[in-house]
Amino acid sequence: MSRVARLAALLEEPLLVIGLPGIEAGQAGVRYLTGLASSNSAVLVEPDGQATLYTDFRYLHRARALGVADVVETPRGLVGALGEILRGRRIGVEAEHVPYAAVRTLEEAGVDVVPRTGLVESLRAVKDEDELAAIRRAAALSDEVFAALSRERFSGRSELELVWWVERSFREAGAGIAFGTIVAAGPTGASPHAEPGERTIEPGVLVTVDAGCVVDGYCSDCTRTFAVGEVSERLRELYALCLDAQLAGLAAVAPGAHGRDVDAASRAPIEVVGLGSAYGHGLGHGVGLQVHEAPVLRPESSDVLEPGNVVTVEPGLYLPEEGIGLRIEDLVLVTEDGCERLTRFPKELLTVA
Amino acid sequence: MSRVARLAALLEEPLLVIGLPGIEAGQAGVRYLTGLASSNSAVLVEPDGQATLYTDFRYLHRARALGVADVVETPRGLVGALGEILRGRRIGVEAEHVPYAAVRTLEEAGVDVVPRTGLVESLRAVKDEDELAAIRRAAALSDEVFAALSRERFSGRSELELVWWVERSFREAGAGIAFGTIVAAGPTGASPHAEPGERTIEPGVLVTVDAGCVVDGYCSDCTRTFAVGEVSERLRELYALCLDAQLAGLAAVAPGAHGRDVDAASRAPIEVVGLGSAYGHGLGHGVGLQVHEAPVLRPESSDVLEPGNVVTVEPGLYLPEEGIGLRIEDLVLVTEDGCERLTRFPKELLTVA
């Protein structure tokens, strides 16, 4: 069944999926349903499965070539035009992605707007064969790049040099970059969303590398922490603890598992040694057209895993007072009875030069 | 006066600027006001100039290091936490950037939400000295890369090869990529938002290259159309027409000019020869932390230019039936009496090999 038909089956009223400039999730929704990558378009899906794609001059040619929906040209001011077109109708919109002002514009034009959440996301969270094939290719390329990276010299080079090395490797293999690559050495790594800098990497530290590529529109996401030369016993112990947490998280991933419980499973080994506050972020998130999407594995998650979900499993430890940070992340597919690791690069602490 | 103080002077009630995951403009607003680049943070600016920065564990360390605002740690569910914190208060939010569901969450928590538009944008639209210096550096690097590109062989290479050549040049110079580079040869260029592909570039066609880099957070944006070897008289005429339109647009850029009038000025030479429908997009847009921001130069624009605005001037002609597309774009600074081109690379039709 087509994606549009599967969405239609969930609808009480027509759903308008709007991809406005600078709003990633809406754009990803339009792309998922129609194949159109655009920063100014919308698709209206009717409960009977009809779909209409609205976009401006710039994307019209490509939209028509897709052949998956009726295409209607709108002016650049997409929301205003949709208000005119949909006046008097009862229309669902994605409340979590559509700006407040856009809903007001539709309402003021006479559209009876029904806020809806999670409809397209719930479809996107379960990957179909084509999507999974693209994610597998992206994950395999990540593995290759991490393997090649582990043979590079780290000490004496800057974090930014290695960022560029990783991103160049992805690009030369024909892939895109899923998010700004993180290479965080020593104290830089103590911030989970570290900003790589000109810091020269010295022997004796841990370096966290978090990188992902895009293949045919789909993302990979992988983190490994490397030891530069000999590192202290303290660093080895923390690494082993993080790996315990990561394996505990992986073991808890299964269909029917609650996102919050999988998160809790990974937290247990860290909390038992009193370091819970050093693991301040969630365990993981869905990955697909966006590098962060449903479902989420976090203490406050209400998601329940199902076969076909692709999620990250990435506990970390951050001790700014000691200048230490590390994280280990796999990308996994939820299967009928557990999970399959899509990231195959080894997870023992690898020593780099 | 600090950016926060300038914003405070515009406020009737406290303004909450929220930078949520996947919502560019909100993130850019937080970054503009505080310096924090984060996908999950908010800043509350009070009319008296006090500022409080809310973010989660991942960004806390960096937020505190900025020293520009009180920093309050929130859980990952930022909007829910803000609802608790701001309950009972009258708070402005940016209606064009905040999702409908986030406004509802705040309201349900008891916040008296006032939708506001254009406040941070109006400040961001007028660049201060530091911002302008960064944009000048980005534009100068673009010039260098276009100059080097014009010495490269085009024919026999694919669009994607040249995309990578351009992006690698930016990255090797230490800059980021502002948006996916467009290299569109012959018929590919007939779509204004073309997707570069494996098409091998042949002699005799026009190739449109639209590229921008990021230096210290600020974008450049430049388009040039090159002739690959000898091209037909028809292509030369269309190029000359597009250049006329671009020069007419530039001549109309001045403080006090309305965005829609500058757009119209560029449209006149094209409409007079009956090709108006081939120029289906607006003339230009503001550029800064985002590659598309205020003010806009379009038929439906209500913006009025003022000194310190940085905008693109980029008419194009798209004739899919003939497989022809071209565009010429400069980045310009609105000055006290007109504009200054920040893009210096020549605009006559350059022939490449």
Interface residues (C-beta under 8 A of the other chain):
Chain A: P21 G22 I23 E24 A25 A37 S38 D56 F57 R58 Y59 H61 R62 P75 R76 G77 V93 A95 E96 H97 V98 P99 Y100 A101 A102 V103 R104 P115 T117 L160 W164 E167 R168 R171 E172 G174 A190 S191 P192 H193 E195 G280 H281 G282 Q290 H292 R298 E300 P320
Chain B: P21 G22 I23 E24 A25 A37 S38 D56 F57 R58 Y59 H61 R62 P75 R76 G77 V93 A95 E96 H97 V98 P99 Y100 A101 A102 V103 R104 P115 T117 L160 W164 E167 R168 R171 E172 G174 A190 S191 P192 H193 E195 G280 H281 G282 Q290 H292 R298 E300 P320
